[in-house]
C-alpha cells in the first residue's frame, strides 16, 4: 500500500459509527421495550414472548443496578439511587405482569423514559 492510500484511509470517515455507552444502553432498552410492547399487544397469544421480554428486562435492570452500586461508578449519587430504585421496582413489578395481576405498561413507560434520557445525554455530549 502506498503512503497516499494509507493517509486517505486513516482519516476517512468510518463506515461503522463509534458506539458510546449511551448508544449501547439505548439500543438494549429499545429492543427489549419494543418486544414488551409487541407481546403485550397480543394479549394471551403473546404471553410467551412477553415472559421472555420481561425476563430480559429484569436482566438488563440487574446489570444496571450492579453498575450503579459499584463504588467506582462516576454517575451522580442521586441518579445512581434513582436507577437502583427503578431496578428494584422492575424486579417487584415483573412477577405481577407474569401472573396477570398487572400490566407491562409501567415497565414500558420506565424504559421509554430512560431511553429519552440516554438520547438527550448523547445529544448533549461534545
Residue pairs with C-beta under 8 A, 6 or more apart in sequence:
20 122
20 125
22 118
22 119
22 121
22 122
22 125
23 118
23 122
25 118
26 115
26 118
26 119
26 122
28 60
29 60
29 111
29 114
29 115
29 118
30 115
32 53
32 56
32 57
32 60
32 111
33 57
33 108
33 111
33 112
33 115
35 49
35 52
35 53
35 56
36 50
36 53
36 54
36 57
36 104
36 107
36 108
36 111
37 104
37 108
38 46
38 49
39 46
39 47
39 49
39 50
39 52
39 53
39 104
40 46
40 50
40 103
40 104
40 105
40 108
42 49
42 50
50 97
50 98
50 104
51 98
54 94
54 97
54 98
54 104
54 107
57 90
57 94
57 107
57 111
58 90
58 91
58 94
61 86
61 87
61 90
61 91
62 87
62 91
64 83
64 87
65 83
65 84
65 87
65 88
67 73
68 75
68 79
68 80
68 81
68 83
68 84
68 87
69 80
69 84
73 80
75 83
86 110
86 114
89 110
90 107
90 110
93 102
93 106
93 107
94 107
96 102
97 103
97 104
97 107
